[in-house]
Amino acid sequence: MTVGQSTVRNWQDEVRRLARERDAVLLAHNYQEPAIQDVADHVGDSLALSRIAAETDASTIVFCGVHFMAETAKLLSPDKTVLIPTAQAGCSLADTIDADQLRAWKAQHPGAAVVAYVNTSAAVKAEADVCCTSSNAVEVVNSIPADQPVLFLPDQFLGEHVRRQTGRKNMEVWMGECHVHAGISPVELRAQVAANPDAEVLVHPECGCASSTIWLAGRGDLPAERTHILSTAGMLESARGMTAKTALVATEIGMLHQLRKVNQQTTFLPVNPKASCRFMKMITPELLLRCLREGRDEIQLPPDLAERARRSVQRMVAIGKPAGAR
C-alpha cells in the first residue's frame, strides 16, 4: 500500500469511527467528489437519498450534497439531527426563485398545481403542492388531473423535457437553470459524438443541450437509438447493462465515478470536462471530518414553514412507491 493509499484508508477509518459514535448515516450525492462517495453509506440521486433520509433508523443524518438536499432530509426526518459539512454549499438553480416570486406567480395562475423540483429552498417547497426530482418529474406531473394547469419550477430545461414527455399543453415553466448543466452545449455534444461515432449518449434533462438533443437525434445528427435523456439514477441503471465501448455523459462530472464503478468495460467520457459544480465540491474530506467531530453545520427550519414544506416532499416520495413499501 502506498503512502497515499494509507492516508486515504486512515481518513476513511476515522470518518466511519466518528459516524458510529454519532449514530450517523452518511449520504452522498452522485456529484460529490470520489473520496466522499466512497466513504458514504449511501450514494444516489435526490429522490433515492430523500427516501433513505425518511426511513433511516440513525439518529443523525450527515448529508454530503448541497444545502437544499440537507433541508429536504430535515423535512422528512424532523426529529433527527441533520448535518451538512458546510452550509455554504448552495445551488445556483435553487437561487433562481424565492418564495415571494412563487407567490406572485401563483397569484397570476389561480387554481394551478405547483410542481417544485427538489432543487429549491424549503421556503419555496412550502408554497408548492408537490415536489419532484429528475427521476420522477414526468410521473409527478402525470399524477395531476389533465385539466388542471401546472406551474413547473424552477428548471426550464427539465420543464421542457417534462412537457414533451407528458404532452401537457397547460403547463407553465419557470425560466431557471443550473449553471453547470446549462453550460453543456449542443456544440460540445455534436463535437464529442463526431469524435466518438459509436458511443452511447447519456444526457441529463437539466442540460442546456437536452432539447436540441431530441431534435438532433430526430433529424439524424445524433444516433437516435443510442441517445438517451436520463436522470442520474437512469444513467446508472443504463450503465449496468451497457456493452458499448464508449459512452458520452452530459451531466456534472462527479457522476462519472459511479458509472465507472458499475461498469468497468465501458469508457465513460464527459461531454464537457469542465462541468463541475463548485457548490458540490465545497464538501471536502477535511470538512466532513470537522462535521463529524464538531456536529456542524446543523440544519434548522422554522416549524411552521417545515410543516408546509414537508407535505410537498412527502407527496413526492410517495409517488411511484409500491403499496405497502416502507
Backbone bond lengths (Angstrom), bond angles and torsions (degrees), N, CA, C in turn:
res aa  C-N    CA-C-N  psi(-1)  N-CA   C-N-CA  omega(-1)  CA-C   N-CA-C  phi
1 M - - - 1.468 - - 1.524 109.31 -
2 T 1.314 117.16 131.39 1.455 121.22 -179.92 1.524 109.72 -76.03
3 V 1.346 115.18 167.09 1.462 119.80 178.29 1.531 110.06 -59.52
4 G 1.348 115.77 -42.42 1.458 120.12 179.20 1.514 111.90 -59.66
5 Q 1.321 117.18 -45.90 1.461 121.08 179.20 1.516 111.33 -63.52
6 S 1.344 115.98 -38.46 1.457 120.65 179.15 1.525 110.71 -64.17
7 T 1.327 116.38 -40.35 1.462 120.86 178.68 1.522 110.81 -63.58
8 V 1.333 116.67 -43.52 1.464 121.06 178.67 1.523 110.34 -62.68
9 R 1.328 116.31 -44.84 1.464 120.11 -179.69 1.532 111.28 -62.30
10 N 1.336 116.69 -41.25 1.468 120.21 178.41 1.526 110.92 -63.57
11 W 1.333 116.18 -41.03 1.462 120.17 178.41 1.520 110.54 -63.69
12 Q 1.333 116.76 -45.16 1.458 120.17 178.94 1.523 111.48 -60.90
13 D 1.327 116.44 -42.83 1.460 120.26 179.54 1.519 111.35 -62.05
14 E 1.334 116.48 -40.24 1.468 120.34 -179.90 1.529 110.75 -68.57
15 V 1.334 117.37 -41.59 1.466 120.76 177.36 1.528 110.27 -59.22
16 R 1.310 116.29 -46.39 1.466 119.79 -177.27 1.527 111.82 -68.90
17 R 1.333 116.61 -35.40 1.471 119.97 177.45 1.524 110.22 -64.43
18 L 1.326 116.84 -47.26 1.459 121.09 -179.89 1.524 111.32 -64.78
19 A 1.342 116.41 -37.07 1.461 119.74 178.58 1.531 110.21 -63.92
20 R 1.325 116.95 -40.81 1.474 119.75 177.74 1.527 110.61 -62.83
21 E 1.325 116.70 -41.53 1.458 120.53 -179.84 1.535 111.42 -61.99
22 R 1.324 116.51 -35.23 1.469 121.00 -179.29 1.524 112.47 -89.05
23 D 1.325 116.83 -2.38 1.469 120.23 -172.54 1.523 108.88 52.98
24 A 1.343 114.70 51.32 1.461 121.45 -175.01 1.512 111.93 -109.75
25 V 1.326 115.71 141.66 1.456 121.87 169.83 1.522 106.89 -101.81
26 L 1.338 116.41 135.52 1.461 121.98 -177.70 1.529 109.35 -101.33
27 L 1.319 116.80 118.42 1.462 122.95 178.51 1.520 108.94 -110.94
28 A 1.323 116.94 135.16 1.469 120.75 179.54 1.517 110.12 -133.72
29 H 1.326 115.74 133.10 1.456 120.54 176.53 1.525 109.96 -75.66
30 N 1.333 114.94 155.62 1.467 121.24 -179.95 1.524 114.04 -57.88
31 Y 1.336 118.43 -19.44 1.455 121.23 -176.97 1.534 113.16 -92.52
32 Q 1.327 117.11 -0.06 1.460 119.63 177.04 1.530 110.68 -69.74
33 E 1.326 115.97 160.98 1.461 118.81 179.23 1.534 109.55 -66.36
34 P 1.341 117.99 153.92 1.464 121.09 -173.61 1.526 114.94 -53.24
35 A 1.325 118.26 -40.24 1.469 120.16 -178.29 1.526 111.03 -60.74
36 I 1.319 117.05 -39.38 1.467 121.14 179.24 1.522 109.91 -68.72
37 Q 1.319 117.03 -43.19 1.462 120.38 178.81 1.528 110.98 -60.12
38 D 1.332 116.25 -41.05 1.465 120.12 -174.00 1.525 113.38 -71.52
39 V 1.321 117.58 -22.94 1.462 119.43 -179.02 1.530 111.83 -95.05
40 A 1.318 116.87 -12.51 1.468 120.78 -175.60 1.520 112.01 -71.40
41 D 1.325 115.46 153.64 1.470 120.71 173.61 1.515 110.98 -74.71
42 H 1.343 116.07 -34.16 1.463 121.17 -179.46 1.524 108.91 -141.05
43 V 1.334 116.00 135.74 1.467 122.30 175.44 1.522 106.88 -123.41
44 G 1.320 117.24 138.07 1.461 117.98 179.65 1.506 112.66 -178.78
45 D 1.339 114.75 -167.82 1.461 120.69 176.69 1.525 108.82 -89.99
46 S 1.316 115.86 -179.96 1.462 120.21 -174.52 1.524 112.39 -61.12
47 L 1.336 117.35 -39.54 1.464 120.26 -177.77 1.524 111.23 -67.57
48 A 1.322 116.73 -47.69 1.466 120.20 -179.65 1.527 111.14 -61.18
49 L 1.324 117.00 -43.56 1.456 120.37 -178.88 1.527 111.32 -70.50
50 S 1.323 117.21 -32.98 1.467 120.23 175.75 1.524 110.48 -62.47
51 R 1.316 116.17 -42.53 1.466 119.70 179.80 1.530 111.18 -65.78
52 I 1.322 116.45 -39.82 1.466 119.77 177.82 1.521 110.01 -64.07
53 A 1.334 116.38 -42.59 1.465 120.35 178.95 1.517 111.28 -60.03
54 A 1.325 116.11 -36.52 1.467 120.48 -178.81 1.525 112.28 -71.95
55 E 1.324 117.13 -25.56 1.466 120.62 -170.64 1.522 114.33 -110.31
56 T 1.325 118.93 -10.55 1.457 120.49 -173.24 1.530 112.39 -64.61
57 D 1.327 116.05 147.48 1.461 122.01 175.31 1.530 111.51 -91.58
58 A 1.329 117.38 -8.60 1.465 120.68 -179.72 1.528 109.97 -64.76
59 S 1.334 116.51 148.01 1.465 120.07 -179.96 1.525 111.75 -82.59
60 T 1.345 116.54 -17.17 1.462 121.57 -179.53 1.522 110.01 -130.81
61 I 1.318 116.10 137.31 1.463 122.50 174.82 1.516 107.89 -113.48
62 V 1.313 116.87 123.16 1.461 121.19 173.38 1.522 106.81 -105.43
63 F 1.327 115.83 114.74 1.458 120.66 -174.35 1.523 109.93 -104.67
64 C 1.312 115.60 111.72 1.457 121.69 175.25 1.523 107.82 -93.88
65 G 1.293 114.64 92.51 1.451 122.66 -177.46 1.514 106.99 -170.70
66 V 1.315 117.69 -153.88 1.461 119.24 177.42 1.527 109.98 -100.72
67 H 1.340 115.82 171.35 1.456 121.20 -164.79 1.529 113.54 -59.56
68 F 1.346 116.88 -41.46 1.472 117.46 -177.41 1.522 111.49 -63.25
69 M 1.332 117.55 -29.01 1.464 120.60 179.22 1.524 110.86 -68.34
70 A 1.326 116.39 -42.70 1.461 119.97 177.72 1.529 110.14 -66.72
71 E 1.335 117.42 -37.10 1.465 120.74 174.48 1.526 110.86 -59.35
72 T 1.331 115.82 -43.04 1.468 120.19 -179.69 1.515 110.78 -62.40
73 A 1.336 116.89 -40.71 1.460 120.35 176.97 1.528 110.86 -61.40
74 K 1.325 116.70 -39.14 1.469 120.64 178.89 1.527 110.46 -67.08
75 L 1.329 116.86 -37.53 1.465 120.00 178.04 1.524 110.82 -61.08
76 L 1.325 116.07 -40.22 1.460 120.60 -175.91 1.526 112.83 -83.16
77 S 1.321 116.53 -20.65 1.470 120.98 179.54 1.524 109.05 -132.00
78 P 1.332 117.70 66.34 1.467 121.19 -172.80 1.517 114.98 -62.20
79 D 1.336 117.47 -24.19 1.464 120.52 -178.33 1.522 112.83 -90.26
80 K 1.325 116.49 -2.15 1.460 120.60 179.97 1.526 110.47 -99.21
81 T 1.322 115.35 156.87 1.459 120.90 172.56 1.519 107.91 -82.00
82 V 1.322 117.00 125.85 1.461 121.58 178.22 1.524 108.85 -116.30
83 L 1.316 115.32 124.39 1.461 121.72 -178.57 1.518 110.30 -118.68
84 I 1.328 115.83 147.56 1.464 122.40 170.89 1.528 105.93 -128.38
85 P 1.331 119.24 134.43 1.467 120.40 -175.44 1.522 115.02 -55.80
86 T 1.312 118.48 -28.07 1.462 121.10 169.51 1.519 109.95 -150.98
87 A 1.315 116.39 126.73 1.463 121.40 179.10 1.519 111.82 -71.06
88 Q 1.326 117.65 -7.77 1.461 121.88 178.53 1.526 112.29 -76.93
89 A 1.327 117.41 -9.83 1.468 121.03 -178.74 1.529 109.01 -76.50
90 G 1.322 115.77 90.61 1.455 121.22 -177.05 1.516 112.24 -93.72
91 C 1.334 116.58 -154.81 1.468 121.48 -177.86 1.517 108.83 -155.21
92 S 1.321 117.03 121.64 1.462 120.91 -178.60 1.521 111.49 -64.82
93 L 1.331 117.76 -32.47 1.461 120.94 178.53 1.523 110.81 -69.76
94 A 1.336 117.09 -47.00 1.463 120.60 178.99 1.521 111.34 -59.02
95 D 1.322 116.33 -31.66 1.467 120.65 -178.00 1.527 113.54 -74.65
96 T 1.340 117.88 -5.97 1.472 118.90 -177.58 1.528 113.35 -80.00
97 I 1.330 117.48 -7.82 1.473 120.00 176.77 1.523 109.81 -148.51
98 D 1.338 116.21 138.77 1.460 120.31 174.70 1.526 109.34 -119.00
99 A 1.320 116.14 176.99 1.466 120.66 -174.06 1.529 111.95 -63.41
100 D 1.327 117.64 -38.61 1.466 119.88 179.22 1.528 111.26 -63.29
101 Q 1.330 116.24 -42.49 1.470 119.79 178.70 1.527 111.14 -63.66
102 L 1.323 115.93 -39.76 1.465 119.07 179.71 1.532 110.71 -67.03
103 R 1.320 117.51 -42.20 1.464 119.49 178.60 1.526 110.95 -60.14
104 A 1.327 116.68 -39.92 1.472 120.03 178.85 1.523 110.97 -66.39
105 W 1.329 117.16 -38.20 1.466 121.60 179.40 1.526 110.19 -66.46
106 K 1.320 115.80 -42.81 1.463 120.57 177.92 1.533 111.48 -61.56
107 A 1.316 115.95 -37.94 1.466 119.56 -180.00 1.527 111.68 -64.03
108 Q 1.323 116.66 -28.09 1.461 121.42 178.27 1.527 112.19 -78.78
109 H 1.348 116.45 -15.60 1.475 121.03 -176.32 1.531 109.51 -134.28
110 P 1.324 117.97 65.96 1.471 119.76 -178.26 1.528 111.55 -60.78
111 G 1.324 115.17 137.68 1.460 120.37 178.83 1.512 114.55 90.05
112 A 1.337 117.39 -7.59 1.463 119.86 -179.85 1.529 110.74 -76.47
113 A 1.324 115.91 146.54 1.462 121.39 173.37 1.524 108.29 -84.53
114 V 1.316 116.65 132.96 1.461 121.13 -177.58 1.522 109.67 -100.94
115 V 1.335 115.53 117.55 1.463 122.30 177.23 1.521 107.71 -107.62
116 A 1.320 116.05 113.78 1.459 121.38 -178.72 1.523 110.09 -105.73
117 Y 1.308 115.36 121.44 1.464 120.81 171.32 1.525 107.29 -55.36
118 V 1.302 117.14 144.15 1.467 120.64 -176.67 1.527 111.25 -61.78
119 N 1.332 117.09 -18.49 1.468 121.56 177.62 1.530 110.27 -76.75
120 T 1.315 116.14 61.56 1.456 123.26 -179.67 1.526 108.30 -146.11
121 S 1.321 115.50 161.34 1.463 120.21 178.31 1.526 110.45 -72.16
122 A 1.328 115.76 163.18 1.464 120.33 176.74 1.528 110.48 -62.08
123 A 1.331 117.50 -33.85 1.465 120.65 179.48 1.521 111.27 -64.35
124 V 1.331 117.39 -36.61 1.465 121.16 176.52 1.526 110.08 -72.28
125 K 1.307 117.50 -42.37 1.465 120.74 177.65 1.526 111.51 -57.86
126 A 1.329 116.03 -33.52 1.461 120.15 -179.49 1.525 112.10 -66.24
127 E 1.326 116.97 -21.55 1.459 121.78 178.87 1.535 112.35 -94.65
128 A 1.326 117.19 -3.64 1.465 121.77 -176.12 1.520 111.41 -95.72
129 D 1.328 115.62 160.98 1.462 121.09 174.40 1.521 111.57 -87.47
130 V 1.327 116.43 -37.04 1.460 121.20 -178.95 1.516 108.39 -155.73
131 C 1.322 116.09 147.16 1.464 121.52 175.56 1.529 110.01 -98.86
132 C 1.307 116.01 170.47 1.464 121.35 175.49 1.520 108.65 -152.99
133 T 1.321 116.08 165.32 1.458 122.06 168.79 1.530 106.84 -120.43
134 S 1.314 116.47 176.82 1.468 118.74 177.57 1.522 110.80 -65.41
135 S 1.345 117.10 -22.53 1.467 120.63 179.31 1.521 112.49 -70.92
136 N 1.336 117.10 -35.54 1.466 118.93 -172.23 1.522 113.85 -125.87
137 A 1.337 117.98 15.02 1.469 120.86 -176.79 1.524 111.87 -59.00
138 V 1.320 117.17 -43.39 1.470 120.53 179.85 1.533 110.00 -63.45
139 E 1.310 116.19 -43.82 1.465 121.48 -179.60 1.532 110.99 -63.15
140 V 1.338 116.05 -40.61 1.464 120.30 179.74 1.529 110.60 -64.31
141 V 1.318 117.46 -47.24 1.463 120.51 -179.58 1.529 110.46 -65.04
142 N 1.319 117.35 -38.06 1.469 120.24 177.72 1.527 112.69 -66.26
143 S 1.337 117.10 -19.60 1.465 120.43 179.89 1.533 111.98 -78.19
144 I 1.326 117.23 -10.65 1.463 122.69 -178.96 1.523 109.00 -91.08
145 P 1.324 118.98 135.51 1.471 120.65 -179.13 1.521 111.61 -49.15
146 A 1.335 115.80 138.05 1.467 121.50 -173.30 1.517 113.17 -61.10
147 D 1.323 117.29 -27.30 1.464 119.38 -177.83 1.525 113.23 -90.30
148 Q 1.341 117.33 0.70 1.465 120.00 179.55 1.528 110.17 -95.39
149 P 1.334 118.34 126.23 1.470 120.05 177.40 1.521 111.20 -60.80
150 V 1.328 115.20 152.55 1.463 121.50 -178.53 1.530 109.41 -126.08
151 L 1.330 115.33 135.70 1.457 121.90 169.23 1.521 106.74 -107.85
152 F 1.339 116.08 118.11 1.470 120.83 -177.22 1.524 108.48 -110.80
153 L 1.324 115.94 130.51 1.464 119.75 -178.12 1.524 111.27 -146.51
154 P 1.370 117.03 161.79 1.459 125.97 -8.30 1.532 113.35 -103.59
155 D 1.342 119.35 1.96 1.462 119.38 -171.50 1.524 112.29 -89.75
156 Q 1.315 116.28 117.99 1.464 120.70 -176.35 1.527 112.59 -68.80
157 F 1.320 117.68 -33.91 1.464 120.03 -177.27 1.528 111.05 -74.96
158 L 1.327 116.72 -42.79 1.461 119.64 174.62 1.530 109.58 -64.18
159 G 1.330 116.56 -40.42 1.459 120.18 179.12 1.518 112.56 -59.80
160 E 1.333 116.61 -43.47 1.465 120.11 178.07 1.523 110.91 -64.81
161 H 1.324 116.86 -38.59 1.473 120.74 176.94 1.526 110.73 -61.34
162 V 1.340 116.29 -43.82 1.464 120.55 179.88 1.527 110.29 -65.45
163 R 1.323 116.47 -40.68 1.468 119.85 179.04 1.533 110.29 -61.69
164 R 1.332 117.38 -41.08 1.474 120.32 177.77 1.521 111.14 -64.11
165 Q 1.325 115.64 -45.38 1.463 120.02 -175.14 1.526 112.63 -69.03
166 T 1.320 116.73 -34.76 1.465 119.98 -176.49 1.525 112.50 -92.82
167 G 1.335 117.28 -19.26 1.454 121.16 -174.35 1.520 112.55 69.29
168 R 1.307 115.69 20.71 1.465 122.07 -174.42 1.531 110.67 -75.04
169 K 1.305 117.32 118.31 1.467 121.52 -179.60 1.529 111.49 -89.08
170 N 1.333 116.52 -29.73 1.462 120.82 -175.27 1.530 111.52 -95.44
171 M 1.335 116.19 49.03 1.456 121.64 -177.60 1.523 110.11 -127.49
172 E 1.328 116.41 122.03 1.456 122.63 175.38 1.530 108.52 -97.03
173 V 1.337 116.31 142.06 1.462 121.05 -176.16 1.530 109.95 -122.17
174 W 1.334 116.30 128.64 1.459 122.09 176.02 1.535 109.59 -69.50
175 M 1.322 116.83 143.09 1.468 120.74 -174.10 1.528 112.67 -92.12
176 G 1.328 116.33 54.68 1.457 121.01 175.36 1.517 110.90 -99.73
177 E 1.329 115.63 167.69 1.462 119.40 177.97 1.521 110.90 -157.76
178 C 1.315 115.63 154.11 1.464 123.52 170.69 1.525 107.71 -84.14
179 H 1.320 117.60 125.99 1.464 119.65 -175.08 1.525 112.32 -62.03
180 V 1.334 116.92 -29.42 1.469 120.26 -179.75 1.523 110.59 -74.55
181 H 1.321 116.26 -51.30 1.465 119.55 -178.07 1.531 111.98 -68.35
182 A 1.332 116.14 -36.01 1.466 119.08 178.99 1.518 111.30 -63.11
183 G 1.340 115.52 -25.93 1.462 120.38 -178.21 1.522 114.88 -81.69
184 I 1.340 117.43 -1.84 1.465 120.38 176.60 1.525 107.11 -92.02
185 S 1.317 116.71 105.51 1.457 121.20 -166.65 1.524 113.62 -96.90
186 P 1.344 117.08 159.22 1.463 121.56 174.67 1.528 112.07 -60.36
187 V 1.323 116.67 -33.39 1.475 120.58 179.52 1.521 109.98 -62.18
188 E 1.342 116.22 -46.28 1.467 120.20 178.51 1.526 110.40 -62.71
189 L 1.313 116.40 -42.53 1.462 120.23 -178.20 1.528 111.15 -62.36
190 R 1.322 116.86 -46.55 1.468 119.99 -179.74 1.529 110.99 -63.55
191 A 1.331 116.84 -37.49 1.464 120.37 179.11 1.526 111.00 -65.44
192 Q 1.330 116.56 -41.13 1.466 120.27 179.84 1.523 111.18 -68.42
193 V 1.325 117.03 -38.51 1.468 120.41 177.67 1.525 110.28 -65.90
194 A 1.319 117.09 -39.07 1.466 120.35 178.06 1.522 110.79 -63.14
195 A 1.345 116.28 -36.16 1.467 120.24 179.91 1.521 112.27 -78.86
196 N 1.331 116.97 -21.43 1.472 121.98 -178.92 1.529 108.50 -133.77
197 P 1.320 118.51 70.16 1.468 122.31 -170.19 1.522 115.18 -64.68
198 D 1.329 118.04 -18.83 1.463 120.14 -179.22 1.523 113.07 -100.33
199 A 1.314 117.16 7.07 1.465 120.75 -173.97 1.519 112.60 -77.54
200 E 1.337 115.99 150.40 1.447 122.02 165.04 1.528 107.36 -73.82
201 V 1.324 117.17 149.04 1.462 121.39 -177.58 1.525 108.73 -122.88
202 L 1.341 116.64 117.20 1.459 122.69 -178.72 1.525 108.66 -114.07
203 V 1.326 117.07 117.87 1.463 121.63 -174.03 1.529 110.00 -123.71
204 H 1.330 116.17 126.96 1.465 120.35 176.15 1.527 109.12 -75.84
205 P 1.354 117.81 139.44 1.469 119.38 -176.51 1.521 114.79 -66.05
206 E 1.333 119.19 -13.20 1.460 121.40 175.44 1.533 112.34 -77.36
207 C 1.322 117.16 -12.61 1.462 120.26 -173.12 1.524 112.37 -68.11
208 G 1.324 114.36 146.50 1.450 119.92 175.41 1.515 112.35 -62.68
209 C 1.327 117.30 -20.43 1.466 121.27 -179.12 1.529 112.42 -93.89
210 A 1.356 118.35 0.94 1.466 120.04 -172.76 1.524 112.49 -62.48
211 S 1.329 117.17 -48.94 1.466 119.74 -178.09 1.520 111.60 -64.42
212 S 1.333 116.37 -44.01 1.459 119.47 -179.54 1.520 111.61 -69.63
213 T 1.336 116.94 -24.64 1.465 120.25 177.40 1.523 110.40 -60.51
214 I 1.337 116.77 -45.51 1.463 120.70 178.95 1.526 110.14 -61.41
215 W 1.319 116.04 -45.13 1.470 120.96 -179.19 1.524 111.09 -64.29
216 L 1.338 116.81 -44.69 1.464 120.63 -178.77 1.529 111.40 -66.28
217 A 1.328 115.80 -37.74 1.465 119.01 177.36 1.519 110.38 -66.31
218 G 1.333 115.98 -38.88 1.463 120.44 -179.75 1.514 113.24 -64.54
219 R 1.319 117.44 -33.30 1.464 119.23 -178.91 1.530 112.82 -96.00
220 G 1.360 116.29 2.35 1.456 119.91 173.38 1.510 115.71 94.93
221 D 1.333 118.37 2.24 1.462 120.38 178.62 1.521 112.13 -76.19
222 L 1.335 117.10 -21.68 1.452 122.97 173.44 1.526 107.50 -124.41
223 P 1.335 117.95 151.19 1.471 120.14 -179.11 1.524 111.24 -70.31
224 A 1.330 117.44 103.68 1.466 121.43 -173.23 1.526 112.46 -56.69
225 E 1.328 116.52 -40.57 1.471 119.82 -176.25 1.531 112.03 -73.70
226 R 1.325 116.74 -13.69 1.471 120.39 -179.16 1.525 112.69 -118.25
227 T 1.319 117.27 13.85 1.463 121.60 179.77 1.520 108.98 -110.82
228 H 1.331 116.19 124.97 1.464 120.86 -172.04 1.529 110.48 -133.85
229 I 1.337 117.20 130.13 1.456 122.93 172.38 1.528 106.87 -94.36
230 L 1.341 116.71 114.11 1.458 120.25 -170.50 1.525 111.75 -140.62
231 S 1.334 116.20 147.20 1.455 121.29 167.73 1.525 108.31 -69.63
232 T 1.324 117.01 172.14 1.464 118.54 177.86 1.527 111.00 -62.64
233 A 1.344 116.67 -36.68 1.467 119.30 176.52 1.521 110.26 -64.49
234 G 1.324 116.41 -40.04 1.464 120.29 177.63 1.516 112.24 -64.81
235 M 1.320 116.90 -38.11 1.466 120.60 176.98 1.522 110.67 -61.80
236 L 1.313 115.72 -43.02 1.462 120.03 -178.93 1.526 110.79 -64.17
237 E 1.317 116.64 -42.73 1.460 120.77 178.88 1.524 110.52 -64.34
238 S 1.323 116.65 -41.47 1.462 121.24 178.54 1.526 110.98 -63.13
239 A 1.327 116.19 -39.70 1.468 120.95 -177.46 1.527 112.26 -65.67
240 R 1.327 116.92 -32.44 1.472 120.23 -176.13 1.532 112.04 -59.50
241 G 1.323 116.33 -37.91 1.464 118.41 -177.61 1.509 113.78 -105.44
242 M 1.319 117.04 12.84 1.454 120.65 -174.18 1.526 111.63 -76.49
243 T 1.336 115.88 137.52 1.466 121.16 177.47 1.527 112.13 -114.79
244 A 1.322 116.81 -2.65 1.464 120.40 -179.16 1.523 110.70 -64.37
245 K 1.322 115.77 151.10 1.454 120.63 178.23 1.524 111.22 -70.36
246 T 1.340 116.42 -36.05 1.461 121.88 -175.52 1.528 110.51 -136.71
247 A 1.321 116.43 145.53 1.461 122.12 173.36 1.522 108.67 -134.50
248 L 1.319 115.89 134.96 1.459 121.81 176.15 1.528 108.32 -97.92
249 V 1.320 116.24 132.49 1.463 121.07 -172.46 1.525 110.18 -121.15
250 A 1.333 115.49 118.66 1.458 121.14 178.92 1.521 109.31 -105.73
251 T 1.318 115.63 87.65 1.460 123.37 172.88 1.525 106.75 -167.82
252 E 1.327 116.60 -174.67 1.459 121.20 178.63 1.528 108.97 -61.05
253 I 1.335 116.79 138.53 1.468 120.95 -168.76 1.524 114.31 -67.65
254 G 1.342 118.33 -16.14 1.460 119.34 176.68 1.511 112.43 -60.03
255 M 1.336 117.21 -25.22 1.462 122.31 -178.75 1.520 111.88 -64.28
256 L 1.310 117.42 -26.14 1.467 120.81 -176.96 1.525 111.83 -60.03
257 H 1.316 117.44 -32.34 1.462 121.11 -177.47 1.522 111.22 -61.50
258 Q 1.335 116.73 -47.76 1.465 120.02 179.00 1.524 111.88 -66.71
259 L 1.318 117.32 -39.36 1.464 120.66 179.44 1.528 110.68 -62.15
260 R 1.320 115.56 -43.03 1.472 119.88 -179.60 1.522 111.83 -69.53
261 K 1.329 116.90 -28.16 1.460 119.73 178.52 1.528 112.07 -70.70
262 V 1.343 116.84 -37.39 1.462 119.17 -176.48 1.526 112.49 -86.94
263 N 1.324 117.45 -14.23 1.470 120.32 -179.91 1.517 109.22 -147.69
264 Q 1.311 115.94 101.93 1.464 121.11 -178.42 1.521 112.45 -92.34
265 Q 1.325 117.14 -0.14 1.458 121.10 179.55 1.523 112.18 -89.69
266 T 1.335 115.84 -28.29 1.461 121.26 -179.31 1.520 109.98 -96.31
267 T 1.319 116.44 139.43 1.464 121.19 174.65 1.525 108.56 -90.23
268 F 1.324 116.28 117.15 1.459 121.56 -179.48 1.522 109.34 -98.34
269 L 1.332 115.94 122.16 1.456 121.97 -176.70 1.528 110.27 -118.67
270 P 1.336 118.12 138.04 1.457 119.73 177.31 1.521 111.37 -75.74
271 V 1.319 116.93 138.48 1.466 119.97 174.33 1.522 109.23 -64.73
272 N 1.334 116.02 -39.40 1.465 121.58 175.68 1.523 107.97 -127.55
273 P 1.342 118.55 103.92 1.470 121.28 -178.05 1.523 113.67 -62.39
274 K 1.329 117.54 -14.88 1.465 120.96 -179.44 1.527 112.53 -95.00
275 A 1.318 117.04 6.21 1.467 121.02 -177.56 1.523 110.45 -79.01
276 S 1.324 115.07 71.13 1.463 121.80 -178.89 1.517 109.19 -118.79
277 C 1.326 116.75 128.85 1.458 121.33 -179.41 1.523 110.03 -82.72
278 R 1.318 116.36 116.00 1.465 119.58 -177.88 1.527 111.14 -66.60
279 F 1.334 117.30 -25.60 1.456 119.56 178.85 1.531 110.93 -73.69
280 M 1.327 117.43 -43.69 1.465 120.58 175.90 1.530 110.85 -59.87
281 K 1.317 115.80 -39.51 1.456 120.29 -175.65 1.523 112.98 -79.17
282 M 1.349 117.05 -1.25 1.463 120.06 173.60 1.522 111.40 -70.21
283 I 1.328 117.25 -20.21 1.467 121.24 175.83 1.523 107.42 -80.97
284 T 1.315 116.58 108.10 1.460 122.07 -176.90 1.526 110.42 -111.83
285 P 1.345 117.53 162.48 1.468 119.54 176.22 1.523 112.85 -55.03
286 E 1.334 116.34 -38.26 1.469 120.22 -179.02 1.533 111.11 -66.76
287 L 1.343 116.07 -41.24 1.467 119.15 -179.79 1.523 111.75 -70.97
288 L 1.321 117.39 -30.27 1.465 119.41 175.82 1.523 110.09 -65.01
289 L 1.328 116.78 -41.94 1.468 119.58 176.68 1.526 110.62 -62.82
290 R 1.326 117.19 -44.44 1.471 120.31 178.98 1.524 110.73 -59.50
291 C 1.311 115.35 -42.20 1.463 121.55 179.60 1.526 110.70 -57.04
292 L 1.316 116.49 -46.69 1.455 121.01 -177.16 1.532 112.06 -73.09
293 R 1.316 116.71 -34.17 1.467 119.84 -179.75 1.527 112.04 -74.33
294 E 1.346 116.32 -40.59 1.459 120.98 -170.77 1.528 113.95 -107.27
295 G 1.319 117.12 -6.96 1.458 120.00 -179.78 1.517 113.43 68.82
296 R 1.317 117.06 38.88 1.458 121.19 179.25 1.522 109.83 -132.39
297 D 1.331 117.35 155.47 1.454 128.88 -2.13 1.529 108.24 -94.90
298 E 1.335 116.37 132.90 1.464 119.81 -176.53 1.525 111.14 -88.11
299 I 1.326 115.23 138.16 1.459 121.93 177.86 1.526 109.35 -84.57
300 Q 1.336 115.86 125.64 1.459 122.09 176.94 1.527 108.40 -126.92
301 L 1.334 117.14 134.93 1.460 121.57 -179.97 1.520 109.78 -131.51
302 P 1.345 118.34 140.42 1.469 120.29 175.45 1.527 109.97 -58.82
303 P 1.319 118.10 133.58 1.476 121.33 -174.91 1.523 114.64 -55.28
304 D 1.347 118.19 -41.79 1.461 119.19 -176.82 1.520 111.24 -68.68
305 L 1.329 116.50 -42.01 1.471 120.55 177.02 1.527 110.47 -64.32
306 A 1.332 115.70 -43.53 1.463 120.29 -178.56 1.516 111.62 -60.82
307 E 1.322 116.86 -39.77 1.462 120.28 -178.85 1.515 111.10 -63.08
308 R 1.337 116.33 -42.80 1.467 119.72 -179.94 1.519 111.40 -69.93
309 A 1.317 117.27 -39.94 1.469 120.85 179.84 1.524 111.34 -68.85
310 R 1.330 115.47 -33.80 1.474 119.93 -177.09 1.519 111.20 -61.62
311 R 1.311 116.77 -37.77 1.469 119.58 -177.84 1.526 111.58 -60.31
312 S 1.329 117.38 -42.21 1.465 119.71 -177.97 1.531 111.26 -69.53
313 V 1.326 116.45 -33.84 1.467 119.62 178.99 1.523 110.63 -73.74
314 Q 1.328 117.02 -40.67 1.466 120.22 178.97 1.525 111.15 -62.24
315 R 1.326 117.26 -37.26 1.465 119.91 176.30 1.525 110.27 -62.84
316 M 1.335 116.98 -39.88 1.460 120.42 178.07 1.526 110.96 -61.60
317 V 1.321 116.19 -48.14 1.461 121.18 -177.22 1.532 110.94 -62.41
318 A 1.334 116.35 -34.93 1.461 120.67 -176.91 1.519 113.34 -74.52
319 I 1.328 117.49 -29.70 1.478 120.48 -176.47 1.530 110.23 -67.00
320 G 1.317 115.78 126.99 1.453 120.22 178.47 1.519 113.72 83.40
321 K 1.332 116.67 0.31 1.462 120.06 179.75 1.520 109.60 -85.71
322 P 1.338 118.97 131.34 1.462 120.64 -177.96 1.528 111.60 -58.57
323 A 1.319 116.37 144.69 1.455 120.94 177.86 1.524 110.38 -57.34
324 G 1.311 116.23 131.44 1.461 120.76 178.71 1.511 113.93 84.84
325 A 1.345 118.30 -6.12 1.464 119.92 -179.81 1.512 109.50 -73.00
326 R 1.337 115.36 149.31 1.470 121.12 178.20 1.512 108.92 -88.69
